[in-house]
Amino acid sequence: MGKVVLVTGVARPLAGRFVRRVQRDPEVSRVVAVDAVVPGHDLGDAEFVRADIRQPMIGKVLAQHSVDTVVHLDVSGTVLGSGGRTQAKESNVIGSMQLLGACQKAPSVRRLVVKSTTSVYGAAPRDPAVFSETTPVKSVPTGGFAKDAVEVEGYVRGFARRRPDVAVAVLRFANILGPRADTPLAEYFGLPVLPTVFGYDPRLQFVHEDDVEGVLLVATLEARRGTLNSGTFNVAGDGVLLLSQTARRLGKPTVPVPLPAVTWVGRTLRTAGVTDFSREQIRLLTHGRVVDTRQMRQTLGFTPAYTTAETFHDFALSRGPGLLPPALVAQAVDRAAGLLPAGRPR
């Protein structure tokens, strides 16, 4: 008998692709796909169960199918359908609490994989140049998806203490991009003109959606070749890109906005339904964030196929040409940068 894997949040495209991929592995005998929303995409041979993880029914699903591996992907910065921020928080936090409670009572569960985000480190002017998994956080997120992820990770640590027999892997993903990405940052880069914070040029990291599937597969299956796939792991492609470089590669002009006015711009964009320009995203686009991925490589045993630059290149190709030729944008940005006084933050 192979593994019985339960995956949450399967109505989202990324989770759906993972479901189709994991069921092809010879170690897996069955995949149970769970979501409160009926997926609009194919789940292969997986058995779909329409269930809201915020409800006690999820415990019955675990017991009925004798699930031994749970992959919790229903932690996201956006909601499906017309739901707002309140629904997103309930799904992320309350749903995770209910799921972990059900896992705690299910003796068959032996492995838990949880999707998280590097946003748990926050973004502040005095942050370290690079965050490791054990770096103390100086600016704890106070709202939005980042705060949800902090709370979810806290509940996961509590679960790990109560069920030491369960192997637990928490994957902190950098910003996910790719041709099919539907993340808030992908929506931001989809704008015809990119609002930026005046005087700042943050360092950004990305992880390709294909590498997300790959690392989830490694964390889901039993340890191979002596690797230990339990713990907390930063997941990102090698290297960094400056925000100005992403604009050049997209061929899009930027509009520098003074920091005090950025919040107003964010409210305007959210009202127009253009993008989730949240407070945490504003901090990211001001101060940036870079994480160390040595644990991902050395302990988890996973090496991404795409670097940060290659990830963004693949994403940019899928979006087509911008308003301006990339070379023209690059020249304009370089000229503007040359006009800045020495020592000014960029």
C-alpha positions as CSV (number, residue, x, y, z in Angstrom):
1,M,0.0,0.0,0.0
2,G,1.3,3.4,-0.9
3,K,0.6,6.8,0.6
4,V,-2.8,8.3,0.9
5,V,-2.3,12.0,0.4
6,L,-5.0,14.7,1.2
7,V,-4.5,18.1,-0.4
8,T,-6.5,21.2,0.6
9,G,-7.3,24.2,-1.5
10,V,-7.4,22.2,-4.8
11,A,-9.7,24.7,-6.5
12,R,-6.7,27.0,-6.9
13,P,-4.7,26.3,-10.1
14,L,-1.4,25.7,-8.4
15,A,-2.8,23.2,-6.0
16,G,-4.6,21.5,-8.8
17,R,-1.4,21.1,-10.7
18,F,0.3,19.6,-7.6
19,V,-2.6,17.1,-7.2
20,R,-2.1,15.9,-10.8
21,R,1.7,15.7,-10.3
22,V,1.8,13.9,-6.9
23,Q,-0.7,11.1,-8.0
24,R,1.8,10.0,-10.6
25,D,4.5,9.2,-8.1
26,P,4.8,5.4,-7.4
27,E,4.9,6.0,-3.6
28,V,1.3,7.4,-3.8
29,S,-1.7,5.1,-4.0
30,R,-4.5,7.6,-3.6
31,V,-5.0,11.4,-3.5
32,V,-7.9,13.0,-1.8
33,A,-8.5,16.5,-3.1
34,V,-10.5,18.9,-0.7
35,D,-12.0,22.3,-1.2
36,A,-15.2,24.1,-0.4
37,V,-15.3,25.2,-4.1
38,V,-15.7,22.8,-7.0
39,P,-12.5,23.1,-9.1
40,G,-12.7,24.4,-12.6
41,H,-9.8,22.3,-13.7
42,D,-9.0,18.6,-14.0
43,L,-7.7,16.7,-10.9
44,G,-6.7,13.5,-12.8
45,D,-7.6,10.4,-10.8
46,A,-7.8,12.2,-7.5
47,E,-11.0,11.8,-5.5
48,F,-12.5,15.2,-5.0
49,V,-14.4,15.8,-1.7
50,R,-16.3,19.1,-1.4
51,A,-15.7,20.1,2.2
52,D,-14.9,23.3,4.1
53,I,-11.9,22.8,6.3
54,R,-13.4,25.4,8.7
55,Q,-16.0,22.7,9.6
56,P,-15.6,19.5,11.7
57,M,-16.4,17.4,8.6
58,I,-12.7,17.5,7.7
59,G,-12.0,15.1,10.6
60,K,-14.4,12.6,9.1
61,V,-12.7,12.9,5.7
62,L,-9.3,12.1,7.3
63,A,-10.7,9.0,9.1
64,Q,-12.8,7.7,6.2
65,H,-9.9,7.7,3.8
66,S,-7.2,6.7,6.4
67,V,-5.1,9.6,5.3
68,D,-1.4,9.4,6.3
69,T,-0.1,12.6,4.6
70,V,-1.7,16.0,4.6
71,V,-0.6,18.8,2.3
72,H,-2.2,22.1,3.4
73,L,-2.2,24.5,0.5
74,D,-5.4,26.4,1.4
75,V,-3.4,29.3,2.9
76,S,-3.5,32.2,0.5
77,G,-3.5,36.0,0.1
78,T,-6.5,36.0,-2.2
79,V,-9.9,34.3,-2.0
80,L,-11.8,32.5,-4.8
81,G,-15.0,34.2,-5.9
82,S,-16.3,37.5,-4.4
83,G,-15.1,37.0,-0.8
84,G,-13.2,39.8,0.9
85,R,-10.4,40.0,3.4
86,T,-12.6,38.7,6.3
87,Q,-13.3,35.5,4.4
88,A,-9.6,35.1,3.5
89,K,-8.6,35.3,7.1
90,E,-11.2,32.8,8.2
91,S,-10.1,30.4,5.6
92,N,-6.4,30.8,6.4
93,V,-6.6,30.9,10.2
94,I,-9.8,29.2,11.3
95,G,-9.5,26.7,8.5
96,S,-5.9,25.8,9.5
97,M,-6.9,25.5,13.2
98,Q,-9.7,23.1,12.4
99,L,-7.6,21.1,10.0
100,L,-4.7,20.8,12.6
101,G,-7.2,19.8,15.3
102,A,-8.5,17.1,13.0
103,C,-5.0,15.9,12.2
104,Q,-4.2,15.7,15.9
105,K,-7.1,13.3,16.5
106,A,-6.3,11.2,13.4
107,P,-3.8,8.4,14.3
108,S,-3.3,7.6,10.7
109,V,-1.6,11.0,9.9
110,R,2.2,10.7,9.8
111,R,3.2,13.7,7.7
112,L,2.1,17.3,7.4
113,V,3.2,19.8,4.8
114,V,2.1,23.4,5.2
115,K,2.4,26.2,2.6
116,S,3.6,29.5,4.2
117,T,5.4,32.6,3.0
118,T,8.6,34.6,3.5
119,S,6.2,37.5,4.3
120,V,6.3,36.2,7.9
121,Y,9.7,38.0,8.2
122,G,8.1,41.4,7.5
123,A,9.9,44.2,5.7
124,A,11.5,47.1,7.6
125,P,14.4,49.5,7.0
126,R,16.7,47.9,9.6
127,D,16.1,44.3,8.6
128,P,19.2,42.1,8.0
129,A,20.4,41.8,4.5
130,V,19.4,38.1,4.4
131,F,16.9,36.2,6.5
132,S,17.5,32.6,7.6
133,E,14.8,30.4,9.1
134,T,16.0,31.3,12.6
135,T,16.6,35.0,12.2
136,P,14.7,37.0,14.9
137,V,12.0,39.1,13.2
138,K,12.2,42.9,14.0
139,S,9.0,43.9,12.2
140,V,6.3,41.4,12.9
141,P,3.5,41.7,10.2
142,T,0.4,43.4,11.7
143,G,-2.1,42.6,9.0
144,G,-3.1,40.9,5.9
145,F,-1.9,37.5,4.6
146,A,1.5,37.9,6.3
147,K,-0.2,38.1,9.7
148,D,-2.4,35.1,8.8
149,A,0.8,33.1,8.0
150,V,2.4,34.0,11.3
151,E,-0.7,32.8,13.2
152,V,-0.9,29.6,11.1
153,E,2.8,28.8,11.7
154,G,2.2,29.3,15.4
155,Y,-0.6,26.7,15.4
156,V,1.6,24.3,13.4
157,R,4.3,24.5,16.0
158,G,1.7,23.7,18.7
159,F,0.5,20.8,16.7
160,A,4.1,19.5,16.2
161,R,4.6,19.6,20.0
162,R,1.4,17.6,20.6
163,R,2.1,15.1,17.8
164,P,5.8,14.5,17.8
165,D,5.2,11.3,15.8
166,V,4.2,13.4,12.8
167,A,6.9,14.7,10.4
168,V,6.0,18.4,9.8
169,A,7.4,20.6,7.0
170,V,6.6,24.3,6.7
171,L,7.6,25.8,3.4
172,R,8.1,29.6,3.3
173,F,7.8,30.6,-0.3
174,A,9.2,33.8,-1.8
175,N,6.9,35.6,-4.2
176,I,5.5,33.0,-6.6
177,L,5.6,33.9,-10.3
178,G,5.3,32.1,-13.6
179,P,3.1,32.1,-16.7
180,R,0.0,30.9,-14.7
181,A,0.6,32.8,-11.5
182,D,-2.4,34.4,-9.9
183,T,-0.7,36.0,-6.8
184,P,-1.1,39.6,-5.7
185,L,2.4,40.5,-6.9
186,A,1.6,39.1,-10.3
187,E,-1.5,41.4,-10.4
188,Y,0.8,44.3,-9.4
189,F,3.2,43.5,-12.3
190,G,0.1,43.3,-14.6
191,L,-0.6,47.0,-14.1
192,P,0.1,49.1,-17.2
193,V,2.2,51.5,-15.1
194,L,3.9,50.4,-11.9
195,P,3.5,52.6,-8.8
196,T,6.7,52.6,-6.8
197,V,7.9,54.2,-3.5
198,F,9.9,57.3,-4.3
199,G,13.6,57.0,-3.4
200,Y,13.6,53.2,-2.9
201,D,14.6,50.3,-5.2
202,P,14.0,47.1,-3.2
203,R,15.6,43.7,-3.7
204,L,13.1,41.0,-4.6
205,Q,13.2,37.2,-4.8
206,F,10.9,35.0,-6.8
207,V,10.2,31.3,-7.0
208,H,8.8,29.7,-10.1
209,E,5.4,28.0,-9.9
210,D,7.0,24.8,-11.4
211,D,9.6,24.8,-8.5
212,V,6.7,25.2,-6.0
213,E,5.3,21.9,-7.3
214,G,8.7,20.3,-7.2
215,V,9.5,21.2,-3.6
216,L,6.0,20.3,-2.4
217,L,6.6,16.8,-3.9
218,V,9.9,16.4,-2.1
219,A,8.4,17.6,1.2
220,T,5.4,15.3,0.8
221,L,7.2,12.1,0.1
222,E,9.4,10.1,2.5
223,A,13.0,11.1,3.0
224,R,15.1,10.0,0.1
225,R,18.9,9.5,-0.1
226,G,19.3,10.4,3.5
227,T,17.6,13.8,3.4
228,L,15.3,14.9,6.2
229,N,12.2,16.7,4.9
230,S,11.0,18.0,8.2
231,G,11.4,21.5,9.6
232,T,10.9,25.0,8.3
233,F,12.4,25.9,4.9
234,N,12.8,29.1,2.9
235,V,12.1,28.5,-0.8
236,A,13.3,30.9,-3.4
237,G,15.2,31.0,-6.6
238,D,18.9,32.0,-6.6
239,G,19.8,35.6,-6.9
240,V,17.8,38.8,-6.6
241,L,16.2,41.5,-8.8
242,L,15.8,45.2,-8.1
243,L,12.3,46.5,-8.6
244,S,13.6,48.9,-11.3
245,Q,15.1,45.8,-13.1
246,T,11.7,44.1,-13.1
247,A,10.1,47.2,-14.7
248,R,12.8,47.3,-17.4
249,R,12.2,43.6,-18.2
250,L,8.5,44.1,-18.4
251,G,8.9,47.3,-20.6
252,K,6.7,49.2,-18.2
253,P,7.1,52.8,-16.9
254,T,7.0,53.4,-13.1
255,V,5.4,56.2,-11.2
256,P,7.4,57.1,-8.0
257,V,5.0,58.0,-5.2
258,P,6.1,59.7,-2.0
259,L,5.9,57.3,0.9
260,P,3.1,59.2,2.8
261,A,0.8,59.0,-0.3
262,V,1.4,55.3,-1.1
263,T,-1.3,54.1,1.3
264,W,-3.8,56.3,-0.5
265,V,-2.7,54.9,-3.9
266,G,-3.2,51.4,-2.4
267,R,-6.7,52.1,-1.3
268,T,-7.5,53.5,-4.7
269,L,-6.2,50.4,-6.5
270,R,-8.1,48.1,-4.2
271,T,-11.3,50.0,-4.7
272,A,-10.9,49.7,-8.4
273,G,-10.3,46.0,-8.0
274,V,-7.0,46.2,-9.8
275,T,-4.7,44.6,-7.3
276,D,-4.2,43.7,-3.6
277,F,-1.9,46.6,-2.8
278,S,-1.9,45.8,0.9
279,R,0.2,47.4,3.7
280,E,2.6,44.4,3.7
281,Q,3.0,44.6,0.0
282,I,3.8,48.3,0.3
283,R,6.5,47.5,2.8
284,L,7.9,44.8,0.5
285,L,8.0,47.3,-2.4
286,T,9.8,49.8,-0.1
287,H,12.4,47.7,1.8
288,G,12.4,44.4,-0.1
289,R,13.3,41.0,1.4
290,V,15.9,38.4,0.7
291,V,16.1,34.9,2.3
292,D,18.8,32.3,2.8
293,T,17.9,29.0,1.1
294,R,20.7,26.8,2.3
295,Q,18.4,24.6,4.4
296,M,16.2,24.0,1.4
297,R,19.2,22.7,-0.5
298,Q,21.2,20.9,2.2
299,T,18.5,19.6,4.5
300,L,15.4,19.2,2.3
301,G,17.5,18.2,-0.6
302,F,15.8,20.4,-3.2
303,T,17.4,22.7,-5.8
304,P,15.1,25.0,-7.9
305,A,15.3,24.7,-11.6
306,Y,14.8,28.4,-12.0
307,T,16.8,31.4,-10.6
308,T,14.9,34.5,-9.5
309,A,15.9,36.2,-12.8
310,E,14.8,33.2,-14.9
311,T,11.5,33.0,-13.0
312,F,10.8,36.6,-13.8
313,H,11.8,36.2,-17.4
314,D,9.4,33.3,-17.9
315,F,6.6,35.4,-16.2
316,A,7.4,38.5,-18.3
317,L,7.3,36.4,-21.6
318,S,3.8,35.2,-20.7
319,R,2.5,38.8,-20.2
320,G,3.6,40.0,-23.6
321,P,5.2,43.4,-24.4
322,G,4.7,46.4,-22.1
323,L,3.8,49.9,-23.1
324,L,7.4,50.8,-23.9
325,P,10.4,48.9,-25.3
326,P,12.5,47.5,-22.5
327,A,15.6,49.2,-23.8
328,L,13.9,52.6,-23.7
329,V,12.7,52.0,-20.1
330,A,16.2,51.0,-19.1
331,Q,17.7,54.2,-20.5
332,A,15.1,56.3,-18.8
333,V,15.6,54.6,-15.4
334,D,19.4,54.9,-15.8
335,R,19.1,58.6,-16.5
336,A,16.8,59.2,-13.6
337,A,19.1,57.2,-11.3
338,G,22.0,59.4,-12.4
339,L,20.1,62.5,-11.2
340,L,19.7,61.3,-7.6
341,P,22.0,62.8,-5.0
342,A,24.8,60.6,-3.7
343,G,23.9,58.6,-0.6
344,R,20.1,58.8,-1.2
345,P,18.3,55.4,-0.8
346,R,17.5,53.7,-4.0
